[in-house]
Amino acid sequence: MATLIVTIIFGLIITYFALQNTGDISLNFLNYTIPSVPTYFVIIGSLLVGLFFSWVVSMINGIFTGFTIRGKEKKIKSSNKENVELSKRIQELEIENAKLTTKLNTPKVEKIV
């Protein structure tokens, strides 16, 4: 609902602006001339072109950010895998340590002949 209200207000502002700037100008692009273009077309067209270019730049930035995040996720996944492997190795070593400790602490029975 807020978006609709903002859009209506923006449309009213553009309408008011267009009514105030009805003078004609001519546009020159290299060797081409477009005569009798209303001023508000030029200004609103420039605004739309600027918004389009900023959207394109934002999309490119978003794509590069996605690739960066993907690389970080791969690093995290490999680190988690390494962490699991090291935890398994620690558990194996603790079991081996317990066996060795029991082996050393058991009294030796000597046979008397």
N, CA, C and O atoms as CSV, one atom per row, in Angstrom:
chain,resi,resn,atom,element,x,y,z
A,1,MET,N,N,0.815,-1.181,0.000
A,1,MET,CA,C,0.000,0.000,0.000
A,1,MET,C,C,0.867,1.257,0.000
A,1,MET,O,O,0.552,2.240,-0.670
A,2,ALA,N,N,1.964,1.214,0.760
A,2,ALA,CA,C,2.864,2.364,0.823
A,2,ALA,C,C,3.494,2.615,-0.547
A,2,ALA,O,O,3.699,3.764,-0.939
A,3,THR,N,N,3.797,1.547,-1.269
A,3,THR,CA,C,4.377,1.692,-2.600
A,3,THR,C,C,3.402,2.382,-3.539
A,3,THR,O,O,3.808,3.221,-4.343
A,4,LEU,N,N,2.143,2.045,-3.450
A,4,LEU,CA,C,1.122,2.675,-4.286
A,4,LEU,C,C,1.014,4.162,-3.983
A,4,LEU,O,O,0.924,4.982,-4.897
A,5,ILE,N,N,1.023,4.507,-2.716
A,5,ILE,CA,C,0.931,5.916,-2.329
A,5,ILE,C,C,2.139,6.690,-2.828
A,5,ILE,O,O,1.994,7.785,-3.371
A,6,VAL,N,N,3.328,6.133,-2.650
A,6,VAL,CA,C,4.544,6.799,-3.121
A,6,VAL,C,C,4.514,6.942,-4.637
A,6,VAL,O,O,4.924,7.978,-5.161
A,7,THR,N,N,4.040,5.930,-5.349
A,7,THR,CA,C,3.950,5.993,-6.809
A,7,THR,C,C,2.984,7.082,-7.249
A,7,THR,O,O,3.272,7.817,-8.194
A,8,ILE,N,N,1.852,7.195,-6.584
A,8,ILE,CA,C,0.877,8.235,-6.927
A,8,ILE,C,C,1.456,9.624,-6.663
A,8,ILE,O,O,1.300,10.528,-7.483
A,9,ILE,N,N,2.117,9.793,-5.532
A,9,ILE,CA,C,2.734,11.089,-5.226
A,9,ILE,C,C,3.808,11.419,-6.261
A,9,ILE,O,O,3.890,12.553,-6.731
A,10,PHE,N,N,4.629,10.436,-6.615
A,10,PHE,CA,C,5.668,10.648,-7.624
A,10,PHE,C,C,5.039,11.017,-8.970
A,10,PHE,O,O,5.550,11.895,-9.665
A,11,GLY,N,N,3.951,10.367,-9.343
A,11,GLY,CA,C,3.255,10.682,-10.589
A,11,GLY,C,C,2.692,12.088,-10.579
A,11,GLY,O,O,2.746,12.785,-11.593
A,12,LEU,N,N,2.147,12.519,-9.433
A,12,LEU,CA,C,1.632,13.889,-9.334
A,12,LEU,C,C,2.744,14.924,-9.459
A,12,LEU,O,O,2.564,15.970,-10.083
A,13,ILE,N,N,3.875,14.630,-8.871
A,13,ILE,CA,C,5.016,15.547,-8.974
A,13,ILE,C,C,5.476,15.650,-10.427
A,13,ILE,O,O,5.746,16.747,-10.915
A,14,ILE,N,N,5.566,14.521,-11.115
A,14,ILE,CA,C,5.973,14.534,-12.523
A,14,ILE,C,C,4.951,15.293,-13.368
A,14,ILE,O,O,5.328,16.045,-14.267
A,15,THR,N,N,3.661,15.103,-13.087
A,15,THR,CA,C,2.620,15.813,-13.830
A,15,THR,C,C,2.727,17.320,-13.616
A,15,THR,O,O,2.650,18.095,-14.570
A,16,TYR,N,N,2.901,17.724,-12.383
A,16,TYR,CA,C,3.060,19.147,-12.094
A,16,TYR,C,C,4.295,19.702,-12.804
A,16,TYR,O,O,4.252,20.782,-13.394
A,17,PHE,N,N,5.389,18.954,-12.741
A,17,PHE,CA,C,6.629,19.371,-13.397
A,17,PHE,C,C,6.425,19.505,-14.908
A,17,PHE,O,O,6.913,20.452,-15.525
A,18,ALA,N,N,5.700,18.551,-15.495
A,18,ALA,CA,C,5.462,18.581,-16.941
A,18,ALA,C,C,4.604,19.778,-17.330
A,18,ALA,O,O,4.818,20.376,-18.384
A,19,LEU,N,N,3.644,20.129,-16.499
A,19,LEU,CA,C,2.793,21.275,-16.807
A,19,LEU,C,C,3.548,22.593,-16.698
A,19,LEU,O,O,3.213,23.561,-17.381
A,20,GLN,N,N,4.554,22.634,-15.853
A,20,GLN,CA,C,5.331,23.856,-15.673
A,20,GLN,C,C,6.411,24.023,-16.741
A,20,GLN,O,O,6.843,25.147,-16.998
A,21,ASN,N,N,6.858,22.936,-17.370
A,21,ASN,CA,C,7.970,22.970,-18.325
A,21,ASN,C,C,7.505,22.491,-19.694
A,21,ASN,O,O,7.906,21.422,-20.154
A,22,THR,N,N,6.665,23.279,-20.336
A,22,THR,CA,C,6.122,22.869,-21.637
A,22,THR,C,C,6.906,23.443,-22.809
A,22,THR,O,O,6.543,23.198,-23.960
A,23,GLY,N,N,7.947,24.182,-22.557
A,23,GLY,CA,C,8.725,24.766,-23.649
A,23,GLY,C,C,9.401,23.696,-24.492
A,23,GLY,O,O,9.719,22.610,-24.008
A,24,ASP,N,N,9.615,24.024,-25.763
A,24,ASP,CA,C,10.252,23.069,-26.682
A,24,ASP,C,C,11.733,23.376,-26.824
A,24,ASP,O,O,12.149,24.535,-26.826
A,25,ILE,N,N,12.509,22.327,-26.943
A,25,ILE,CA,C,13.945,22.442,-27.207
A,25,ILE,C,C,14.287,21.464,-28.315
A,25,ILE,O,O,13.493,20.582,-28.641
A,26,SER,N,N,15.478,21.621,-28.898
A,26,SER,CA,C,15.913,20.649,-29.902
A,26,SER,C,C,17.093,19.876,-29.330
A,26,SER,O,O,17.985,20.444,-28.700
A,27,LEU,N,N,17.077,18.586,-29.562
A,27,LEU,CA,C,18.150,17.708,-29.082
A,27,LEU,C,C,19.116,17.421,-30.214
A,27,LEU,O,O,18.706,17.178,-31.349
A,28,ASN,N,N,20.401,17.452,-29.898
A,28,ASN,CA,C,21.438,17.160,-30.891
A,28,ASN,C,C,22.249,15.963,-30.423
A,28,ASN,O,O,22.840,15.983,-29.343
A,29,PHE,N,N,22.271,14.911,-31.252
A,29,PHE,CA,C,23.099,13.733,-31.012
A,29,PHE,C,C,24.023,13.584,-32.197
A,29,PHE,O,O,23.587,13.237,-33.295
A,30,LEU,N,N,25.300,13.846,-31.977
A,30,LEU,CA,C,26.299,13.804,-33.047
A,30,LEU,C,C,25.805,14.633,-34.235
A,30,LEU,O,O,25.759,15.859,-34.137
A,31,ASN,N,N,25.442,14.014,-35.331
A,31,ASN,CA,C,24.971,14.758,-36.505
A,31,ASN,C,C,23.455,14.778,-36.616
A,31,ASN,O,O,22.919,15.321,-37.582
A,32,TYR,N,N,22.766,14.208,-35.665
A,32,TYR,CA,C,21.303,14.118,-35.715
A,32,TYR,C,C,20.688,15.187,-34.817
A,32,TYR,O,O,21.196,15.480,-33.734
A,33,THR,N,N,19.588,15.760,-35.289
A,33,THR,CA,C,18.870,16.775,-34.528
A,33,THR,C,C,17.399,16.377,-34.432
A,33,THR,O,O,16.770,16.028,-35.430
A,34,ILE,N,N,16.875,16.436,-33.236
A,34,ILE,CA,C,15.453,16.178,-33.025
A,34,ILE,C,C,14.838,17.513,-32.593
A,34,ILE,O,O,15.083,17.967,-31.476
A,35,PRO,N,N,14.052,18.138,-33.451
A,35,PRO,CA,C,13.483,19.450,-33.097
A,35,PRO,C,C,12.200,19.322,-32.273
A,35,PRO,O,O,11.537,18.285,-32.292
A,36,SER,N,N,11.874,20.358,-31.572
A,36,SER,CA,C,10.621,20.511,-30.830
A,36,SER,C,C,10.328,19.374,-29.857
A,36,SER,O,O,9.279,18.735,-29.937
A,37,VAL,N,N,11.244,19.129,-28.952
A,37,VAL,CA,C,11.022,18.137,-27.900
A,37,VAL,C,C,10.674,18.894,-26.620
A,37,VAL,O,O,11.417,19.792,-26.223
A,38,PRO,N,N,9.569,18.555,-25.967
A,38,PRO,CA,C,9.220,19.245,-24.711
A,38,PRO,C,C,10.306,19.030,-23.650
A,38,PRO,O,O,10.927,17.970,-23.582
A,39,THR,N,N,10.515,20.040,-22.844
A,39,THR,CA,C,11.568,20.005,-21.829
A,39,THR,C,C,11.359,18.856,-20.838
A,39,THR,O,O,12.314,18.193,-20.432
A,40,TYR,N,N,10.120,18.633,-20.462
A,40,TYR,CA,C,9.877,17.581,-19.468
A,40,TYR,C,C,10.184,16.191,-20.020
A,40,TYR,O,O,10.551,15.303,-19.251
A,41,PHE,N,N,10.041,15.970,-21.361
A,41,PHE,CA,C,10.448,14.696,-21.958
A,41,PHE,C,C,11.947,14.481,-21.799
A,41,PHE,O,O,12.409,13.386,-21.480
A,42,VAL,N,N,12.688,15.553,-22.027
A,42,VAL,CA,C,14.155,15.448,-21.927
A,42,VAL,C,C,14.568,15.135,-20.490
A,42,VAL,O,O,15.411,14.269,-20.257
A,43,ILE,N,N,13.977,15.833,-19.537
A,43,ILE,CA,C,14.366,15.651,-18.137
A,43,ILE,C,C,13.918,14.288,-17.622
A,43,ILE,O,O,14.694,13.582,-16.978
A,44,ILE,N,N,12.665,13.913,-17.904
A,44,ILE,CA,C,12.178,12.615,-17.440
A,44,ILE,C,C,12.913,11.480,-18.168
A,44,ILE,O,O,13.210,10.448,-17.567
A,45,GLY,N,N,13.202,11.671,-19.451
A,45,GLY,CA,C,13.980,10.673,-20.196
A,45,GLY,C,C,15.375,10.509,-19.608
A,45,GLY,O,O,15.875,9.390,-19.489
A,46,SER,N,N,16.004,11.627,-19.239
A,46,SER,CA,C,17.333,11.559,-18.606
A,46,SER,C,C,17.257,10.828,-17.273
A,46,SER,O,O,18.143,10.041,-16.937
A,47,LEU,N,N,16.195,11.090,-16.515
A,47,LEU,CA,C,15.998,10.392,-15.245
A,47,LEU,C,C,15.861,8.895,-15.456
A,47,LEU,O,O,16.479,8.104,-14.744
A,48,LEU,N,N,15.044,8.502,-16.441
A,48,LEU,CA,C,14.842,7.077,-16.707
A,48,LEU,C,C,16.119,6.404,-17.208
A,48,LEU,O,O,16.415,5.274,-16.821
A,49,VAL,N,N,16.870,7.084,-18.059
A,49,VAL,CA,C,18.141,6.512,-18.538
A,49,VAL,C,C,19.115,6.357,-17.371
A,49,VAL,O,O,19.807,5.344,-17.273
A,50,GLY,N,N,19.172,7.351,-16.491
A,50,GLY,CA,C,20.032,7.256,-15.305
A,50,GLY,C,C,19.628,6.112,-14.391
A,50,GLY,O,O,20.477,5.386,-13.874
A,51,LEU,N,N,18.317,5.956,-14.197
A,51,LEU,CA,C,17.837,4.840,-13.370
A,51,LEU,C,C,18.181,3.500,-14.004
A,51,LEU,O,O,18.557,2.557,-13.308
A,52,PHE,N,N,18.054,3.415,-15.322
A,52,PHE,CA,C,18.386,2.169,-16.015
A,52,PHE,C,C,19.868,1.833,-15.847
A,52,PHE,O,O,20.218,0.693,-15.540
A,53,PHE,N,N,20.741,2.829,-16.049
A,53,PHE,CA,C,22.175,2.566,-15.909
A,53,PHE,C,C,22.549,2.210,-14.472
A,53,PHE,O,O,23.405,1.353,-14.256
A,54,SER,N,N,21.922,2.854,-13.485
A,54,SER,CA,C,22.232,2.490,-12.103
A,54,SER,C,C,21.716,1.087,-11.786
A,54,SER,O,O,22.332,0.367,-11.000
A,55,TRP,N,N,20.586,0.690,-12.391
A,55,TRP,CA,C,20.075,-0.669,-12.206
A,55,TRP,C,C,21.052,-1.691,-12.800
A,55,TRP,O,O,21.316,-2.730,-12.195
A,56,VAL,N,N,21.589,-1.384,-13.997
A,56,VAL,CA,C,22.548,-2.296,-14.634
A,56,VAL,C,C,23.790,-2.433,-13.762
A,56,VAL,O,O,24.278,-3.542,-13.542
A,57,VAL,N,N,24.302,-1.311,-13.266
A,57,VAL,CA,C,25.491,-1.361,-12.402
A,57,VAL,C,C,25.189,-2.148,-11.132
A,57,VAL,O,O,26.025,-2.923,-10.667
A,58,SER,N,N,24.009,-1.954,-10.574
A,58,SER,CA,C,23.613,-2.687,-9.375
A,58,SER,C,C,23.520,-4.187,-9.649
A,58,SER,O,O,23.933,-4.995,-8.817
A,59,MET,N,N,22.982,-4.561,-10.805
A,59,MET,CA,C,22.888,-5.985,-11.154
A,59,MET,C,C,24.277,-6.598,-11.310
A,59,MET,O,O,24.520,-7.712,-10.846
A,60,ILE,N,N,25.184,-5.879,-11.957
A,60,ILE,CA,C,26.557,-6.386,-12.129
A,60,ILE,C,C,27.213,-6.550,-10.756
A,60,ILE,O,O,27.884,-7.548,-10.496
A,61,ASN,N,N,27.016,-5.572,-9.891
A,61,ASN,CA,C,27.565,-5.656,-8.532
A,61,ASN,C,C,26.962,-6.847,-7.786
A,61,ASN,O,O,27.670,-7.549,-7.064
A,62,GLY,N,N,25.675,-7.073,-7.956
A,62,GLY,CA,C,25.022,-8.213,-7.324
A,62,GLY,C,C,25.567,-9.543,-7.809
A,62,GLY,O,O,25.720,-10.482,-7.028
A,63,ILE,N,N,25.860,-9.620,-9.104
A,63,ILE,CA,C,26.425,-10.853,-9.664
A,63,ILE,C,C,27.798,-11.128,-9.068
A,63,ILE,O,O,28.091,-12.254,-8.668
A,64,PHE,N,N,28.644,-10.094,-9.009
A,64,PHE,CA,C,29.979,-10.283,-8.428
A,64,PHE,C,C,29.896,-10.624,-6.943
A,64,PHE,O,O,30.688,-11.424,-6.444
A,65,THR,N,N,28.945,-10.022,-6.238
A,65,THR,CA,C,28.750,-10.340,-4.822
A,65,THR,C,C,28.321,-11.794,-4.658
A,65,THR,O,O,28.768,-12.479,-3.738
A,66,GLY,N,N,27.449,-12.263,-5.560
A,66,GLY,CA,C,27.022,-13.665,-5.519
A,66,GLY,C,C,28.186,-14.624,-5.702
A,66,GLY,O,O,28.286,-15.636,-5.008
A,67,PHE,N,N,29.081,-14.292,-6.658
A,67,PHE,CA,C,30.258,-15.141,-6.869
A,67,PHE,C,C,31.158,-15.135,-5.639
A,67,PHE,O,O,31.706,-16.170,-5.260
A,68,THR,N,N,31.311,-13.964,-5.013
A,68,THR,CA,C,32.147,-13.875,-3.815
A,68,THR,C,C,31.562,-14.716,-2.687
A,68,THR,O,O,32.284,-15.449,-2.011
A,69,ILE,N,N,30.260,-14.608,-2.490
A,69,ILE,CA,C,29.602,-15.389,-1.433
A,69,ILE,C,C,29.715,-16.875,-1.719
A,69,ILE,O,O,29.927,-17.675,-0.808
A,70,ARG,N,N,29.574,-17.243,-2.992
A,70,ARG,CA,C,29.688,-18.660,-3.354
A,70,ARG,C,C,31.080,-19.194,-3.017
A,70,ARG,O,O,31.220,-20.306,-2.507
A,71,GLY,N,N,32.112,-18.388,-3.308
A,71,GLY,CA,C,33.476,-18.801,-2.967
A,71,GLY,C,C,33.663,-18.951,-1.472
A,71,GLY,O,O,34.328,-19.879,-1.012
A,72,LYS,N,N,33.077,-18.036,-0.713
A,72,LYS,CA,C,33.194,-18.118,0.752
A,72,LYS,C,C,32.457,-19.350,1.279
A,72,LYS,O,O,32.928,-20.004,2.209
A,73,GLU,N,N,31.305,-19.666,0.689
A,73,GLU,CA,C,30.558,-20.854,1.124
A,73,GLU,C,C,31.358,-22.122,0.856
A,73,GLU,O,O,31.338,-23.050,1.665
A,74,LYS,N,N,32.064,-22.171,-0.277
A,74,LYS,CA,C,32.901,-23.344,-0.563
A,74,LYS,C,C,34.007,-23.470,0.470
A,74,LYS,O,O,34.309,-24.573,0.925
A,75,LYS,N,N,34.622,-22.341,0.848
A,75,LYS,CA,C,35.686,-22.382,1.851
A,75,LYS,C,C,35.137,-22.854,3.192
A,75,LYS,O,O,35.777,-23.644,3.886
A,76,ILE,N,N,33.969,-22.378,3.553
A,76,ILE,CA,C,33.354,-22.792,4.823
A,76,ILE,C,C,33.033,-24.277,4.795
A,76,ILE,O,O,33.253,-24.980,5.781
A,77,LYS,N,N,32.513,-24.757,3.667
A,77,LYS,CA,C,32.168,-26.171,3.558
A,77,LYS,C,C,33.414,-27.043,3.673
A,77,LYS,O,O,33.394,-28.075,4.345
A,78,SER,N,N,34.508,-26.625,3.014
A,78,SER,CA,C,35.734,-27.426,3.107
A,78,SER,C,C,36.318,-27.363,4.515
A,78,SER,O,O,36.882,-28.345,4.997
A,79,SER,N,N,36.186,-26.221,5.172
A,79,SER,CA,C,36.666,-26.107,6.553
A,79,SER,C,C,35.853,-26.995,7.479
A,79,SER,O,O,36.405,-27.638,8.372
A,80,ASN,N,N,34.539,-27.034,7.269
A,80,ASN,CA,C,33.692,-27.914,8.087
A,80,ASN,C,C,34.045,-29.380,7.859
A,80,ASN,O,O,34.070,-30.171,8.802
A,81,LYS,N,N,34.316,-29.740,6.610
A,81,LYS,CA,C,34.704,-31.121,6.308
A,81,LYS,C,C,36.023,-31.460,7.001
A,81,LYS,O,O,36.170,-32.535,7.583
A,82,GLU,N,N,36.973,-30.539,6.933
A,82,GLU,CA,C,38.263,-30.754,7.588
A,82,GLU,C,C,38.076,-30.855,9.100
A,82,GLU,O,O,38.746,-31.653,9.755
A,83,ASN,N,N,37.175,-30.054,9.654
A,83,ASN,CA,C,36.900,-30.089,11.082
A,83,ASN,C,C,36.337,-31.442,11.504
A,83,ASN,O,O,36.719,-31.980,12.543
A,84,VAL,N,N,35.437,-31.988,10.705
A,84,VAL,CA,C,34.860,-33.310,11.001
A,84,VAL,C,C,35.949,-34.378,10.954
A,84,VAL,O,O,36.009,-35.249,11.822
A,85,GLU,N,N,36.814,-34.308,9.933
A,85,GLU,CA,C,37.902,-35.294,9.817
A,85,GLU,C,C,38.856,-35.204,11.006
A,85,GLU,O,O,39.297,-36.224,11.535
A,86,LEU,N,N,39.170,-33.974,11.422
A,86,LEU,CA,C,40.065,-33.815,12.567
A,86,LEU,C,C,39.402,-34.302,13.863
A,86,LEU,O,O,40.074,-34.858,14.731
A,87,SER,N,N,38.099,-34.096,13.993
A,87,SER,CA,C,37.389,-34.596,15.175
A,87,SER,C,C,37.426,-36.115,15.227
A,87,SER,O,O,37.611,-36.700,16.294
A,88,LYS,N,N,37.251,-36.756,14.071
A,88,LYS,CA,C,37.341,-38.220,14.018
A,88,LYS,C,C,38.742,-38.675,14.405
A,88,LYS,O,O,38.902,-39.646,15.144
A,89,ARG,N,N,39.742,-37.981,13.912
A,89,ARG,CA,C,41.133,-38.348,14.224
A,89,ARG,C,C,41.405,-38.164,15.712
A,89,ARG,O,O,42.097,-38.986,16.314
A,90,ILE,N,N,40.880,-37.111,16.311
A,90,ILE,CA,C,41.051,-36.892,17.755
A,90,ILE,C,C,40.407,-38.021,18.540
A,90,ILE,O,O,40.977,-38.513,19.513
A,91,GLN,N,N,39.216,-38.431,18.115
A,91,GLN,CA,C,38.524,-39.515,18.799
A,91,GLN,C,C,39.326,-40.811,18.699
A,91,GLN,O,O,39.429,-41.550,19.677
A,92,GLU,N,N,39.896,-41.092,17.524
A,92,GLU,CA,C,40.722,-42.292,17.352
A,92,GLU,C,C,41.945,-42.247,18.261
A,92,GLU,O,O,42.309,-43.241,18.888
A,93,LEU,N,N,42.573,-41.067,18.320
A,93,LEU,CA,C,43.760,-40.929,19.162
A,93,LEU,C,C,43.414,-41.057,20.650
A,93,LEU,O,O,44.197,-41.616,21.419
A,94,GLU,N,N,42.251,-40.545,21.060
A,94,GLU,CA,C,41.839,-40.690,22.462
A,94,GLU,C,C,41.600,-42.158,22.801
A,94,GLU,O,O,41.954,-42.612,23.889
A,95,ILE,N,N,40.998,-42.901,21.870
A,95,ILE,CA,C,40.778,-44.332,22.097
A,95,ILE,C,C,42.122,-45.056,22.207
A,95,ILE,O,O,42.319,-45.894,23.088
A,96,GLU,N,N,43.026,-44.726,21.315
A,96,GLU,CA,C,44.357,-45.347,21.344
A,96,GLU,C,C,45.089,-44.984,22.634
A,96,GLU,O,O,45.767,-45.822,23.230
A,97,ASN,N,N,44.947,-43.728,23.061
A,97,ASN,CA,C,45.581,-43.281,24.307
A,97,ASN,C,C,45.002,-44.042,25.500
A,97,ASN,O,O,45.739,-44.441,26.401
A,98,ALA,N,N,43.700,-44.238,25.505
A,98,ALA,CA,C,43.071,-44.980,26.611
A,98,ALA,C,C,43.570,-46.415,26.643
A,98,ALA,O,O,43.840,-46.956,27.714
A,99,LYS,N,N,43.694,-47.040,25.462
A,99,LYS,CA,C,44.203,-48.419,25.410
A,99,LYS,C,C,45.624,-48.492,25.945
A,99,LYS,O,O,45.957,-49.390,26.719
A,100,LEU,N,N,46.461,-47.544,25.531
A,100,LEU,CA,C,47.853,-47.550,25.989
A,100,LEU,C,C,47.940,-47.292,27.494
A,100,LEU,O,O,48.765,-47.886,28.188
A,101,THR,N,N,47.086,-46.405,27.985
A,101,THR,CA,C,47.093,-46.105,29.424
A,101,THR,C,C,46.677,-47.334,30.221
A,101,THR,O,O,47.280,-47.631,31.252
A,102,THR,N,N,45.663,-48.048,29.766
A,102,THR,CA,C,45.236,-49.259,30.462
A,102,THR,C,C,46.319,-50.325,30.373
A,102,THR,O,O,46.539,-51.076,31.323
A,103,LYS,N,N,46.974,-50.386,29.259
A,103,LYS,CA,C,48.020,-51.393,29.084
A,103,LYS,C,C,49.177,-51.125,30.041
A,103,LYS,O,O,49.748,-52.060,30.602
A,104,LEU,N,N,49.523,-49.856,30.229
A,104,LEU,CA,C,50.623,-49.521,31.127
A,104,LEU,C,C,50.233,-49.677,32.594
A,104,LEU,O,O,51.077,-50.017,33.423
A,105,ASN,N,N,49.003,-49.439,32.913
A,105,ASN,CA,C,48.559,-49.484,34.311
A,105,ASN,C,C,48.171,-50.879,34.787
A,105,ASN,O,O,47.992,-51.078,35.988
A,106,THR,N,N,48.038,-51.819,33.917
A,106,THR,CA,C,47.684,-53.170,34.364
A,106,THR,C,C,48.912,-53.813,35.004
A,106,THR,O,O,50.015,-53.759,34.460
A,107,PRO,N,N,48.701,-54.414,36.153
A,107,PRO,CA,C,49.861,-55.052,36.819
A,107,PRO,C,C,50.299,-56.292,36.052
A,107,PRO,O,O,49.502,-57.076,35.537
A,108,LYS,N,N,51.579,-56.410,36.014
A,108,LYS,CA,C,52.123,-57.577,35.332
A,108,LYS,C,C,52.165,-58.740,36.309
A,108,LYS,O,O,52.617,-58.619,37.448
A,109,VAL,N,N,51.691,-59.833,35.835
A,109,VAL,CA,C,51.712,-61.040,36.680
A,109,VAL,C,C,52.919,-61.853,36.255
A,109,VAL,O,O,53.078,-62.249,35.100
A,110,GLU,N,N,53.762,-62.078,37.258
A,110,GLU,CA,C,54.956,-62.854,36.961
A,110,GLU,C,C,54.674,-64.313,37.297
A,110,GLU,O,O,54.034,-64.648,38.293
A,111,LYS,N,N,55.155,-65.108,36.465
A,111,LYS,CA,C,55.006,-66.534,36.715
A,111,LYS,C,C,56.165,-67.003,37.602
A,111,LYS,O,O,57.335,-66.715,37.346
A,112,ILE,N,N,55.804,-67.706,38.608
A,112,ILE,CA,C,56.820,-68.252,39.495
A,112,ILE,C,C,57.016,-69.716,39.116
A,112,ILE,O,O,56.080,-70.515,39.075
A,113,VAL,N,N,58.194,-70.003,38.861
A,113,VAL,CA,C,58.482,-71.355,38.453
A,113,VAL,C,C,59.090,-72.154,39.573
A,113,VAL,O,O,59.398,-73.332,39.394
